[in-house]
Amino acid sequence: MQETTKPNSNDHAKKKQMQRAIKNEKIYKFFHQHVPITKWLPKYNSENAMGDMIAGITIGLTMVPQSIAYASLANLSPQIGLYSALMGGFIYMTFGTVKQVSMGPTSLMALLTYEYTKNLTQEYVVLLTFMCGIVEISMGLFKLGFLVDFISTPVTSGFTTATSIIVIMSQVKGILGVRFKGDTVKDILEKLIEHFHERRSGDMIFGLGAIALILSMRELRNVPVKGNLKKVLWFISLSRNTSVVLLAMFITYLFESSGTPVPYLTSDTAETGLPSLQFPPFGYTSGNTTVTLPDMLYEIRSAIFIIPLVSVLANVSIAKTYANGGIVEATQEMLALGMCNIAGSFIMSMPTCGAFTRSALSQASGVQTTLSNIYATGLIFLSIMFLTPHFHLIPRSILSSILISAVLFMVDYQIVKPLWKTNRAELFVTLVTLLISLFFTVEIGLLAGICANIIHLALMWSRPKLKIELIKSKGVEFVLITPNNGLYFPAIDYLYREIMQIPKQEGYAKIPLVINCAHLKGLDYTAARGLSLISSEIQAKDQRFVVLSASEKMRYVFRKSGCKSMVFCNSLDALPATILGHHCKEKCALNSSSTRSNDTVIVDVPITLAEGTPLLNVKTPNGNDTRVDI
């Protein structure tokens, strides 16, 4: 009778324990990936806390006046700027991956928000913020971060420079103390000239004086001193915007308390206290008119996609800048950015993202983790509680001077010289983006820059560089044609014209043609069919056509494309035998050796085709000629 072995209870328990451990590991990995605070918080120490506190307070002192100014740029109430900086810090601290990022309003977000909502009510701004968050989260879930790769550095440079110039020009009216609305550079210039006679001397003195003071205080951090004095100068430098705002508010208070008329324009009165928590407006009623959600979405239809794309570009670019060769979690950045905007829409926020200037300041302040956002958010909270009742004391020219001083250094003129020396096509892309953004709108300029980039890439694929050499090896002469990258359908007509020119040259009518696929990164159906056509036409003239060093994937494409007459060869050494007909079959060519000859060569005078392509006549003294690399 056969005995049955009972399962060991200890083995079963170990198996269960292992399964639980694997499950727990997956849970931990998920939380570490999507809730990054769980990764570094257990290791948090006093040194990290000190660095984050210094960096957070530094950023907070910068964000308070800038947020008020950015709200003014977007034509919104000043407290909206502070609301926009309030919620993002809490969310990004938990879900963000880049310690240098501080979420809040930026000049770019403010300008784009103004572009799309300038003739609309505040409800549209809040809905736009919510929809931006939805799109950003969708981009993260569907891993659409590759879309940002189509926005090259020259496009980003042109776009950023254009927005900086537009912001500077739009704030000149604040320095002059005049009021008007202008969209494009042309419109702003015309209205500046038209209203120049209305300028106010008080605003001009305050505005220009504030710009000079802010820029001077900015340079204090570069004073060559040591010890505690350097720390004091550094602190004064980083708090320059807040200091100027508080000083201006004090001067306005002195005017008002003495009963003297204020000689400059001041900001509007702001709502006091914290914002109420409410759902974004998915429709509203104005008088006897009811506006539905589809109506609201139609008004901001293009902004729903343009603004998220730009904000993702900003955050991912910051992440790449400070990655130091590490992995950039683009998907998690999109998710964090989306959650910040969705949460912000519940307290009437405008669209937000990270800013390069704040990130650079945070890095210089010794930031350790994203927990620094909590200190910056604390200062924003205190400002909302205690500063909003006194917003009417802030001169408009001071807000304009803060904006001008902030974006002045974002004008990227330094990119022109290296692009002029290395790649003028990319310089052209930069100028296209810049000029169209300036004289039309920034979103059209960005799209034009992306299109110019794509056209530039398409031209590279449609006009591959061909190295054409006349080689004699082991007594066999042939023309070797080497494209420098992949062959795809845009390039096939160009390749056809270039190759068919070769047999027309004197003495080349019967010389075999060999296309070298060693450097090809890919081949599509149309290109395979085109090469098959070239092969058929060449062979119809009793001239051999051989495909050299084609990968298995390329041969598969050739076969599936119906190319039955194509002759393949695996290596340069086996090529003479293939040309002579010893290894014309593909299956024989597959097993050919790839060893190359080391014979010396003599290069004769180059022969030039009608299209300007050089052919080299190559011979060796002993007749065992080989390939020449030029």
ZAMAR-713088 format. One record per residue (C-alpha): residue number from 1; residue in one letter; z, x, y. Coordinates in Angstrom, 1 decimal. Example, Ala and Ser with C-alpha at 12.3 -4.5 7.8 and 13.67 -1.06 7.14 Angstrom:
BEGIN
nr, rest, Z, X, Y
1, A, 7.8, 12.3, -4.5
2, S, 7.1, 13.7, -1.1
! end
This chain:
BEGIN
nr, rest, Z, X, Y
1, M, 0.0, 0.0, 0.0
2, Q, -1.1, 1.5, 3.4
3, E, 1.6, 2.0, 6.0
4, T, 1.1, 0.7, 9.5
5, T, 2.2, 3.1, 12.3
6, K, 4.2, 1.4, 15.0
7, P, 3.4, 2.5, 18.5
8, N, 5.9, 4.8, 20.0
9, S, 8.0, 3.0, 22.7
10, N, 8.4, 6.3, 24.6
11, D, 4.6, 6.9, 24.8
12, H, 4.2, 3.3, 26.0
13, A, 6.8, 3.8, 28.7
14, K, 5.2, 7.1, 29.8
15, K, 1.8, 5.4, 30.0
16, K, 3.3, 2.6, 32.2
17, Q, 5.0, 5.2, 34.4
18, M, 1.7, 7.1, 34.8
19, Q, -0.1, 4.0, 35.7
20, R, 2.5, 3.1, 38.3
21, A, 2.3, 6.6, 39.7
22, I, -1.5, 6.4, 40.0
23, K, -1.2, 3.0, 41.7
24, N, 1.4, 4.3, 44.1
25, E, -0.7, 7.3, 44.9
26, K, -3.6, 5.0, 45.8
27, I, -1.4, 2.9, 48.0
28, Y, -0.1, 6.1, 49.8
29, K, -3.6, 7.4, 50.2
30, F, -4.8, 4.1, 51.7
31, F, -1.9, 4.0, 54.2
32, H, -2.3, 7.7, 55.1
33, Q, -6.0, 7.1, 55.7
34, H, -5.9, 3.8, 57.6
35, V, -2.3, 4.0, 59.1
36, P, -2.3, 7.7, 60.1
37, I, 1.2, 7.5, 61.6
38, T, 2.5, 7.4, 58.0
39, K, 1.1, 10.8, 57.4
40, W, 2.8, 12.8, 60.1
41, L, 5.9, 10.7, 61.0
42, P, 8.0, 11.9, 58.0
43, K, 7.5, 15.5, 59.2
44, Y, 8.2, 14.7, 62.9
45, N, 10.7, 17.1, 64.5
46, S, 12.4, 17.8, 67.8
47, E, 9.7, 20.3, 68.8
48, N, 7.0, 17.7, 68.3
49, A, 9.1, 15.2, 70.3
50, M, 9.4, 17.5, 73.3
51, G, 5.7, 18.3, 73.3
52, D, 4.8, 14.6, 73.1
53, M, 7.3, 13.6, 75.8
54, I, 5.9, 16.2, 78.3
55, A, 2.3, 15.3, 77.5
56, G, 3.0, 11.5, 77.6
57, I, 4.7, 11.6, 81.0
58, T, 1.9, 13.8, 82.3
59, I, -0.7, 11.3, 81.1
60, G, 1.3, 8.3, 82.4
61, L, 1.6, 9.8, 85.9
62, T, -2.2, 10.2, 85.8
63, M, -3.0, 6.8, 84.3
64, V, -1.0, 4.6, 86.6
65, P, -3.0, 5.3, 89.8
66, Q, -6.3, 5.7, 87.9
67, S, -5.9, 2.4, 86.1
68, I, -5.4, 0.6, 89.4
69, A, -8.5, 2.4, 90.8
70, Y, -10.6, 1.6, 87.8
71, A, -9.7, -2.1, 88.1
72, S, -10.9, -1.9, 91.7
73, L, -14.1, -0.3, 90.5
74, A, -14.7, -3.2, 88.0
75, N, -14.0, -5.7, 90.8
76, L, -10.8, -6.9, 89.1
77, S, -7.2, -7.4, 90.3
78, P, -5.2, -4.2, 90.4
79, Q, -2.7, -5.3, 87.8
80, I, -5.6, -5.8, 85.2
81, G, -6.0, -2.0, 85.2
82, L, -2.3, -1.6, 84.2
83, Y, -2.5, -4.4, 81.6
84, S, -5.5, -2.6, 80.1
85, A, -3.4, 0.6, 79.7
86, L, -0.4, -1.2, 78.2
87, M, -1.4, -2.4, 74.8
88, G, -3.8, 0.4, 73.7
89, G, -1.0, 3.0, 73.6
90, F, 1.1, 1.1, 71.1
91, I, -1.9, 0.4, 68.8
92, Y, -3.5, 3.8, 69.0
93, M, -0.2, 5.5, 68.3
94, T, -0.1, 3.8, 64.9
95, F, -3.8, 3.8, 63.9
96, G, -5.4, 6.6, 65.9
97, T, -6.3, 9.9, 64.5
98, V, -6.8, 12.2, 67.6
99, K, -3.6, 13.2, 69.3
100, Q, -5.3, 14.0, 72.5
101, V, -6.7, 10.5, 73.0
102, S, -4.9, 8.1, 75.4
103, M, -6.3, 4.6, 75.4
104, G, -6.9, 2.9, 78.7
105, P, -9.5, 2.0, 81.3
106, T, -12.0, 4.7, 82.2
107, S, -14.6, 5.0, 85.0
108, L, -17.4, 4.5, 82.5
109, M, -15.8, 1.3, 81.0
110, A, -15.1, 0.0, 84.5
111, L, -18.6, 0.6, 85.8
112, L, -20.2, -1.0, 82.7
113, T, -17.8, -4.0, 82.9
114, Y, -18.8, -4.4, 86.6
115, E, -22.5, -4.2, 85.7
116, Y, -22.2, -7.1, 83.2
117, T, -19.6, -9.3, 84.8
118, K, -20.0, -8.8, 88.6
119, N, -21.1, -12.4, 89.1
120, L, -18.8, -13.9, 86.5
121, T, -15.1, -14.9, 86.3
122, Q, -12.3, -13.0, 84.8
123, E, -12.5, -15.1, 81.6
124, Y, -15.7, -13.4, 80.8
125, V, -14.1, -9.9, 81.1
126, V, -11.3, -10.9, 78.7
127, L, -13.8, -12.4, 76.2
128, L, -16.0, -9.2, 76.6
129, T, -12.9, -7.1, 75.6
130, F, -12.3, -9.2, 72.5
131, M, -15.9, -9.1, 71.4
132, C, -16.1, -5.4, 72.0
133, G, -13.1, -5.0, 69.6
134, I, -14.9, -7.2, 67.0
135, V, -18.1, -5.2, 67.2
136, E, -16.1, -1.9, 67.0
137, I, -14.2, -3.0, 63.9
138, S, -17.5, -4.2, 62.4
139, M, -19.1, -0.8, 63.0
140, G, -16.1, 0.8, 61.3
141, L, -16.1, -1.5, 58.3
142, F, -19.9, -1.1, 57.8
143, K, -19.7, 2.7, 58.5
144, L, -22.2, 2.5, 61.4
145, G, -20.9, 5.6, 63.0
146, F, -24.3, 7.3, 62.3
147, L, -25.7, 5.2, 65.2
148, V, -23.8, 7.5, 67.6
149, D, -25.8, 10.5, 66.2
150, F, -28.9, 9.1, 67.9
151, I, -27.2, 9.8, 71.2
152, S, -27.6, 13.5, 71.7
153, T, -25.7, 15.8, 74.0
154, P, -28.5, 15.9, 76.6
155, V, -28.5, 12.0, 76.6
156, T, -24.7, 11.9, 77.0
157, S, -24.9, 14.5, 79.8
158, G, -27.5, 12.6, 81.7
159, F, -25.7, 9.3, 81.2
160, T, -22.3, 10.7, 82.2
161, T, -23.7, 12.5, 85.3
162, A, -25.5, 9.3, 86.4
163, T, -22.4, 7.1, 86.1
164, S, -20.4, 9.8, 87.9
165, I, -22.9, 9.8, 90.8
166, I, -23.0, 6.0, 90.9
167, V, -19.1, 5.8, 91.0
168, I, -19.0, 8.4, 93.8
169, M, -21.6, 6.6, 95.9
170, S, -20.0, 3.2, 95.2
171, Q, -16.7, 4.5, 96.5
172, V, -18.1, 5.9, 99.8
173, K, -17.7, 2.4, 101.2
174, G, -14.0, 2.6, 100.5
175, I, -13.8, 5.9, 102.4
176, L, -15.7, 4.3, 105.3
177, G, -13.6, 1.1, 105.3
178, V, -16.6, -1.2, 104.9
179, R, -17.2, -4.0, 102.3
180, F, -20.4, -4.8, 100.5
181, K, -21.7, -5.1, 96.9
182, G, -24.4, -2.7, 95.6
183, D, -25.7, -2.2, 92.1
184, T, -28.3, 0.6, 92.0
185, V, -28.2, 3.9, 93.9
186, K, -31.1, 2.6, 96.1
187, D, -29.2, -0.6, 96.9
188, I, -26.0, 1.3, 97.7
189, L, -27.8, 3.7, 100.0
190, E, -29.5, 0.9, 101.9
191, K, -26.2, -1.0, 102.4
192, L, -24.3, 2.1, 103.4
193, I, -26.9, 2.7, 106.1
194, E, -26.8, -0.9, 107.1
195, H, -23.0, -1.1, 107.4
196, F, -22.3, 2.4, 108.6
197, H, -21.7, 1.2, 112.1
198, E, -18.8, -0.9, 110.8
199, R, -16.9, 2.2, 109.6
200, R, -13.2, 2.5, 110.4
201, S, -11.7, 5.7, 111.5
202, G, -8.3, 5.0, 109.9
203, D, -9.9, 4.6, 106.4
204, M, -12.1, 7.7, 106.9
205, I, -9.1, 9.9, 107.9
206, F, -7.0, 8.6, 105.0
207, G, -9.8, 8.8, 102.4
208, L, -11.2, 12.2, 103.3
209, G, -7.6, 13.6, 103.8
210, A, -6.6, 12.2, 100.3
211, I, -9.7, 13.8, 98.6
212, A, -8.8, 17.2, 100.2
213, L, -5.2, 16.9, 99.3
214, I, -5.9, 15.8, 95.6
215, L, -8.4, 18.7, 95.1
216, S, -6.0, 21.2, 96.7
217, M, -3.1, 20.0, 94.5
218, R, -5.4, 20.3, 91.5
219, E, -5.8, 24.0, 92.1
220, L, -2.1, 24.6, 92.2
221, R, -2.0, 25.0, 88.5
222, N, -4.3, 28.0, 88.8
223, V, -2.1, 29.9, 91.2
224, P, -1.3, 33.3, 89.7
225, V, 2.5, 33.1, 89.5
226, K, 5.0, 33.2, 86.6
227, G, 8.2, 31.7, 85.5
228, N, 9.7, 28.5, 86.7
229, L, 7.6, 28.5, 89.9
230, K, 4.5, 28.1, 87.7
231, K, 6.0, 25.1, 85.9
232, V, 6.9, 23.5, 89.2
233, L, 3.3, 24.0, 90.6
234, W, 1.9, 22.7, 87.3
235, F, 4.0, 19.6, 87.5
236, I, 3.0, 19.0, 91.2
237, S, -0.7, 19.5, 90.2
238, L, -0.6, 17.0, 87.3
239, S, 1.2, 14.3, 89.4
240, R, -1.2, 14.6, 92.4
241, N, -2.7, 11.1, 92.1
242, T, 0.7, 9.4, 91.8
243, S, 2.1, 11.5, 94.7
244, V, -0.8, 10.6, 97.0
245, V, -0.5, 6.9, 96.1
246, L, 3.3, 6.9, 96.8
247, L, 2.9, 8.8, 100.0
248, A, 0.2, 6.4, 101.2
249, M, 2.3, 3.4, 100.3
250, F, 5.2, 4.8, 102.2
251, I, 3.0, 5.3, 105.3
252, T, 1.8, 1.7, 105.1
253, Y, 5.4, 0.5, 104.7
254, L, 6.3, 2.4, 108.0
255, F, 3.4, 0.7, 109.8
256, E, 4.4, -2.7, 108.5
257, S, 8.2, -2.3, 109.2
258, S, 7.5, -1.1, 112.8
259, G, 5.2, -4.1, 113.4
260, T, 2.3, -1.8, 114.2
261, P, -1.1, -3.1, 112.9
262, V, -2.2, -1.1, 109.8
263, P, -5.4, 0.9, 110.9
264, Y, -7.0, 0.8, 107.4
265, L, -7.8, -1.7, 104.7
266, T, -5.2, -2.2, 102.0
267, S, -5.3, -3.6, 98.4
268, D, -4.9, -7.2, 97.5
269, T, -1.6, -8.6, 96.5
270, A, -1.0, -8.4, 92.7
271, E, 0.7, -10.7, 90.3
272, T, 4.2, -9.4, 89.5
273, G, 5.8, -9.1, 86.0
274, L, 4.4, -8.6, 82.5
275, P, 1.3, -10.5, 81.4
276, S, 1.7, -13.6, 79.3
277, L, 0.5, -13.4, 75.7
278, Q, -2.4, -15.8, 75.2
279, F, -5.6, -16.2, 73.2
280, P, -8.8, -14.9, 74.7
281, P, -10.8, -17.7, 76.5
282, F, -13.3, -19.1, 73.9
283, G, -14.4, -21.5, 76.6
284, Y, -12.9, -22.9, 79.8
285, T, -13.2, -25.8, 82.3
286, S, -14.0, -25.2, 85.9
287, G, -13.9, -28.4, 88.0
288, N, -16.1, -30.9, 86.3
289, T, -18.0, -28.2, 84.3
290, T, -17.0, -27.3, 80.8
291, V, -18.3, -23.8, 79.7
292, T, -18.5, -23.4, 75.9
293, L, -18.2, -20.2, 73.8
294, P, -21.9, -19.9, 73.2
295, D, -22.6, -20.2, 76.9
296, M, -20.1, -17.4, 77.6
297, L, -21.5, -15.2, 74.9
298, Y, -25.1, -15.7, 76.2
299, E, -24.0, -14.4, 79.6
300, I, -22.6, -11.2, 78.2
301, R, -24.9, -10.8, 75.2
302, S, -26.2, -7.3, 75.8
303, A, -22.8, -6.0, 76.9
304, I, -21.3, -7.0, 73.5
305, F, -23.3, -4.1, 71.9
306, I, -23.8, -1.6, 74.7
307, I, -20.1, -1.2, 75.7
308, P, -18.8, -0.8, 72.1
309, L, -21.5, 1.8, 71.5
310, V, -20.6, 3.8, 74.5
311, S, -16.8, 3.5, 73.9
312, V, -17.3, 4.7, 70.2
313, L, -19.4, 7.6, 71.5
314, A, -16.6, 8.6, 73.9
315, N, -13.9, 8.5, 71.3
316, V, -15.9, 10.2, 68.5
317, S, -17.1, 12.9, 71.0
318, I, -13.4, 13.6, 71.9
319, A, -12.6, 13.7, 68.2
320, K, -15.3, 16.2, 67.6
321, T, -14.3, 18.3, 70.6
322, Y, -10.7, 18.7, 69.3
323, A, -11.4, 18.7, 65.6
324, N, -11.5, 22.5, 65.4
325, G, -13.8, 22.4, 62.4
326, G, -11.7, 19.7, 60.7
327, I, -12.9, 16.3, 59.5
328, V, -13.6, 13.7, 62.1
329, E, -12.4, 10.3, 60.9
330, A, -15.2, 8.3, 62.8
331, T, -14.6, 5.1, 60.8
332, Q, -10.9, 5.1, 61.5
333, E, -11.5, 5.8, 65.2
334, M, -13.8, 2.8, 65.3
335, L, -11.2, 0.6, 63.6
336, A, -8.4, 1.9, 66.0
337, L, -10.6, 1.4, 69.0
338, G, -11.5, -2.2, 67.9
339, M, -7.8, -3.1, 67.3
340, C, -6.9, -1.8, 70.8
341, N, -9.4, -3.9, 72.5
342, I, -8.7, -7.0, 70.4
343, A, -5.0, -6.7, 71.1
344, G, -5.7, -6.0, 74.8
345, S, -7.7, -9.2, 75.1
346, F, -4.5, -11.2, 74.5
347, I, -3.0, -9.8, 77.7
348, M, -6.1, -10.1, 79.9
349, S, -7.3, -6.5, 79.5
350, M, -10.7, -5.0, 80.4
351, P, -12.6, -2.9, 77.7
352, T, -10.9, 0.4, 77.1
353, C, -11.5, 3.7, 75.3
354, G, -10.5, 7.4, 75.5
355, A, -11.4, 9.6, 78.4
356, F, -12.3, 13.3, 78.4
357, T, -10.3, 14.1, 81.5
358, R, -7.1, 12.6, 80.1
359, S, -7.7, 14.3, 76.7
360, A, -8.1, 17.7, 78.4
361, L, -5.0, 17.1, 80.4
362, S, -3.1, 16.0, 77.2
363, Q, -4.2, 19.1, 75.4
364, A, -3.2, 21.4, 78.2
365, S, 0.2, 19.6, 78.3
366, G, 0.9, 20.6, 74.7
367, V, 0.5, 17.2, 72.9
368, Q, 1.7, 17.2, 69.3
369, T, 0.9, 13.7, 67.9
370, T, -0.4, 10.3, 69.0
371, L, 3.3, 9.4, 69.7
372, S, 2.7, 10.7, 73.2
373, N, 1.1, 7.4, 74.0
374, I, 4.5, 5.7, 73.8
375, Y, 5.7, 7.7, 76.8
376, A, 2.6, 7.0, 78.8
377, T, 2.9, 3.3, 78.0
378, G, 6.5, 3.4, 79.1
379, L, 5.5, 4.6, 82.5
380, I, 2.8, 1.9, 82.6
381, F, 5.4, -0.7, 81.7
382, L, 7.8, 0.4, 84.5
383, S, 4.9, 0.3, 87.0
384, I, 4.1, -3.3, 86.0
385, M, 7.7, -4.3, 86.4
386, F, 8.5, -2.5, 89.7
387, L, 5.3, -1.4, 91.4
388, T, 3.1, -4.5, 91.3
389, P, 5.0, -6.4, 94.0
390, H, 4.1, -3.5, 96.4
391, F, 0.4, -3.1, 95.5
392, H, -0.6, -4.5, 98.8
393, L, 0.7, -1.3, 100.4
394, I, -1.9, 0.9, 98.7
395, P, -4.8, 1.7, 101.0
396, R, -8.3, 1.0, 99.6
397, S, -9.5, 4.4, 100.8
398, I, -6.8, 6.0, 98.6
399, L, -8.1, 4.3, 95.5
400, S, -11.6, 5.4, 96.4
401, S, -10.5, 9.0, 96.9
402, I, -8.8, 9.0, 93.4
403, L, -12.0, 7.7, 91.8
404, I, -14.2, 10.2, 93.5
405, S, -11.8, 13.1, 92.7
406, A, -11.6, 12.0, 89.1
407, V, -15.4, 11.8, 88.4
408, L, -16.5, 14.6, 90.7
409, F, -16.1, 17.2, 87.9
410, M, -17.9, 15.0, 85.3
411, V, -21.3, 15.8, 87.0
412, D, -22.7, 18.1, 84.3
413, Y, -25.0, 20.5, 86.3
414, Q, -24.2, 23.4, 84.0
415, I, -26.4, 22.0, 81.2
416, V, -29.6, 22.5, 83.2
417, K, -29.8, 26.3, 82.9
418, P, -29.3, 26.7, 79.1
419, L, -31.7, 23.8, 78.4
420, W, -34.3, 25.2, 80.7
421, K, -34.1, 28.5, 78.8
422, T, -33.9, 27.1, 75.3
423, N, -35.4, 23.6, 75.0
424, R, -37.2, 22.0, 78.0
425, A, -38.0, 18.9, 75.9
426, E, -34.3, 18.2, 75.8
427, L, -34.0, 18.9, 79.5
428, F, -36.7, 16.3, 80.0
429, V, -34.6, 13.8, 77.9
430, T, -31.6, 14.5, 80.2
431, L, -33.6, 13.9, 83.3
432, V, -35.1, 10.7, 82.0
433, T, -31.6, 9.4, 81.2
434, L, -30.3, 10.5, 84.6
435, L, -33.0, 9.1, 86.8
436, I, -33.5, 5.8, 85.0
437, S, -29.7, 5.3, 85.1
438, L, -29.6, 6.0, 88.8
439, F, -32.5, 3.9, 89.9
440, F, -32.3, 1.0, 87.5
441, T, -29.1, 0.4, 85.5
442, V, -26.9, 2.7, 83.4
443, E, -27.5, 0.7, 80.2
444, I, -31.3, 0.9, 80.6
445, G, -30.9, 4.6, 81.3
446, L, -28.9, 5.0, 78.1
447, L, -31.5, 3.1, 76.0
448, A, -34.3, 5.1, 77.7
449, G, -32.5, 8.3, 76.8
450, I, -32.1, 7.3, 73.2
451, C, -35.8, 6.2, 73.0
452, A, -36.8, 9.6, 74.5
453, N, -34.7, 11.3, 71.9
454, I, -36.3, 9.3, 69.1
455, I, -39.8, 10.1, 70.5
456, H, -38.9, 13.8, 70.6
457, L, -37.8, 13.7, 66.9
458, A, -41.0, 11.7, 66.0
459, L, -43.2, 14.3, 67.6
460, M, -41.4, 17.0, 65.7
461, W, -42.1, 15.2, 62.4
462, S, -45.7, 14.2, 63.3
463, R, -46.7, 17.7, 64.4
464, P, -45.1, 20.1, 61.9
465, K, -45.6, 23.8, 62.5
466, L, -48.1, 25.2, 60.0
467, K, -48.2, 28.9, 59.0
468, I, -51.7, 29.6, 57.7
469, E, -52.3, 32.9, 55.9
470, L, -55.2, 34.4, 54.0
471, I, -53.8, 36.2, 51.0
472, K, -55.4, 38.3, 48.2
473, S, -53.2, 38.6, 45.1
474, K, -54.2, 40.1, 41.8
475, G, -57.9, 39.9, 42.8
476, V, -57.7, 36.3, 43.9
477, E, -58.1, 35.2, 47.5
478, F, -56.6, 32.0, 48.8
479, V, -55.4, 30.4, 52.0
480, L, -51.7, 29.6, 52.0
481, I, -50.6, 26.7, 54.2
482, T, -46.8, 26.4, 54.8
483, P, -45.4, 23.4, 56.7
484, N, -42.0, 24.1, 58.2
485, N, -40.2, 20.8, 57.3
486, G, -40.7, 17.5, 55.6
487, L, -44.1, 15.8, 55.3
488, Y, -43.9, 12.1, 56.2
489, F, -46.4, 9.5, 57.2
490, P, -46.6, 10.4, 61.0
491, A, -47.7, 14.0, 60.1
492, I, -50.4, 13.3, 57.5
493, D, -53.3, 12.7, 59.9
494, Y, -52.5, 15.9, 61.8
495, L, -52.2, 17.8, 58.5
496, Y, -55.6, 16.4, 57.3
497, R, -57.3, 17.5, 60.5
498, E, -55.8, 21.0, 60.4
499, I, -56.6, 21.6, 56.7
500, M, -60.1, 20.2, 56.8
501, Q, -60.9, 22.6, 59.7
502, I, -60.3, 25.6, 57.4
503, P, -63.4, 25.3, 55.1
504, K, -65.6, 24.9, 58.2
505, Q, -64.8, 28.5, 59.2
506, E, -67.4, 31.1, 58.3
507, G, -66.6, 32.7, 54.9
508, Y, -63.9, 30.1, 54.0
509, A, -66.0, 27.4, 52.4
510, K, -65.2, 28.4, 48.8
511, I, -61.7, 30.0, 49.2
512, P, -59.0, 28.0, 47.4
513, L, -56.5, 26.2, 49.6
514, V, -52.8, 26.2, 48.6
515, I, -50.1, 24.1, 50.4
516, N, -46.7, 25.7, 50.1
517, C, -43.9, 23.0, 49.6
518, A, -41.1, 25.6, 49.4
519, H, -39.7, 24.6, 52.8
520, L, -40.3, 20.8, 52.6
521, K, -37.2, 18.7, 52.8
522, G, -39.0, 15.5, 51.7
523, L, -42.2, 13.6, 51.0
524, D, -43.0, 9.9, 51.3
525, Y, -45.6, 7.7, 49.7
526, T, -48.1, 7.8, 52.6
527, A, -47.9, 11.6, 52.8
528, A, -48.4, 11.9, 49.0
529, R, -51.5, 9.7, 49.2
530, G, -52.8, 11.7, 52.2
531, L, -52.4, 15.0, 50.3
532, S, -54.2, 13.4, 47.3
533, L, -57.1, 12.5, 49.6
534, I, -57.2, 16.0, 51.0
535, S, -57.2, 17.4, 47.4
536, S, -60.0, 15.1, 46.4
537, E, -62.2, 15.9, 49.4
538, I, -61.6, 19.7, 49.0
539, Q, -62.3, 19.6, 45.2
540, A, -65.4, 17.5, 45.8
541, K, -66.8, 20.6, 47.7
542, D, -66.1, 22.8, 44.6
543, Q, -63.1, 24.3, 46.3
544, R, -59.7, 24.4, 44.6
545, F, -56.6, 22.8, 46.2
546, V, -53.2, 23.7, 44.7
547, V, -49.7, 22.4, 45.5
548, L, -47.2, 25.3, 45.3
549, S, -43.4, 25.0, 44.7
550, A, -43.2, 21.2, 44.7
551, S, -39.8, 20.0, 43.6
552, E, -39.4, 17.5, 40.7
553, K, -38.7, 14.7, 43.2
554, M, -41.9, 15.5, 45.1
555, R, -44.0, 15.5, 41.8
556, Y, -42.4, 12.2, 40.9
557, V, -43.6, 10.8, 44.3
558, F, -47.1, 12.2, 43.6
559, R, -47.2, 10.6, 40.2
560, K, -46.0, 7.2, 41.3
561, S, -48.4, 7.3, 44.2
562, G, -51.3, 7.5, 41.8
563, C, -52.2, 11.1, 42.5
564, K, -53.7, 12.1, 39.2
565, S, -56.0, 15.0, 40.2
566, M, -53.3, 17.1, 41.9
567, V, -52.9, 20.7, 40.6
568, F, -49.3, 22.1, 40.8
569, C, -48.0, 25.6, 40.5
570, N, -44.4, 26.7, 40.4
571, S, -44.5, 30.2, 41.8
572, L, -46.6, 32.6, 43.9
573, D, -47.0, 35.0, 41.0
574, A, -48.5, 32.3, 38.8
575, L, -50.8, 31.1, 41.5
576, P, -53.8, 33.4, 40.7
577, A, -53.8, 32.2, 37.1
578, T, -53.6, 28.6, 38.2
579, I, -56.5, 29.1, 40.7
580, L, -58.6, 30.7, 38.0
581, G, -58.0, 27.6, 35.8
582, H, -55.6, 29.2, 33.2
583, H, -52.7, 26.9, 34.1
584, C, -54.3, 23.9, 35.8
585, K, -52.2, 21.4, 33.8
586, E, -48.9, 20.4, 35.5
587, K, -46.9, 20.8, 32.3
588, C, -48.0, 24.5, 32.0
589, A, -47.2, 25.1, 35.7
590, L, -43.6, 23.8, 35.2
591, N, -42.7, 26.8, 33.0
592, S, -44.3, 29.4, 35.2
593, S, -42.2, 32.4, 36.3
594, S, -41.0, 32.6, 39.9
595, T, -40.9, 36.4, 40.1
596, R, -42.5, 37.9, 43.2
597, S, -44.4, 41.1, 43.5
598, N, -43.2, 43.9, 45.7
599, D, -46.6, 45.5, 46.4
600, T, -47.2, 46.9, 49.8
601, V, -49.8, 45.3, 52.1
602, I, -52.3, 46.1, 54.9
603, V, -52.9, 43.4, 57.5
604, D, -56.4, 43.2, 59.0
605, V, -57.4, 41.6, 62.3
606, P, -56.4, 38.0, 62.6
607, I, -59.1, 35.3, 62.3
608, T, -58.5, 32.3, 64.7
609, L, -59.5, 28.7, 63.8
610, A, -61.1, 26.3, 66.3
611, E, -57.7, 24.6, 66.6
612, G, -56.0, 27.9, 67.6
613, T, -54.3, 28.5, 64.2
614, P, -54.3, 32.2, 63.1
615, L, -55.5, 33.2, 59.6
616, L, -54.5, 36.7, 58.4
617, N, -56.9, 38.7, 56.2
618, V, -54.5, 40.6, 53.9
619, K, -55.4, 43.4, 51.4
620, T, -53.6, 46.2, 49.5
621, P, -54.9, 49.6, 48.6
622, N, -54.5, 49.1, 44.9
623, G, -55.9, 45.5, 44.8
624, N, -52.6, 43.9, 43.7
625, D, -52.2, 42.1, 47.0
626, T, -49.3, 39.8, 47.7
627, R, -48.0, 37.3, 50.2
628, V, -47.4, 38.4, 53.8
629, D, -44.5, 36.9, 55.7
630, I, -45.2, 36.9, 59.4
! end
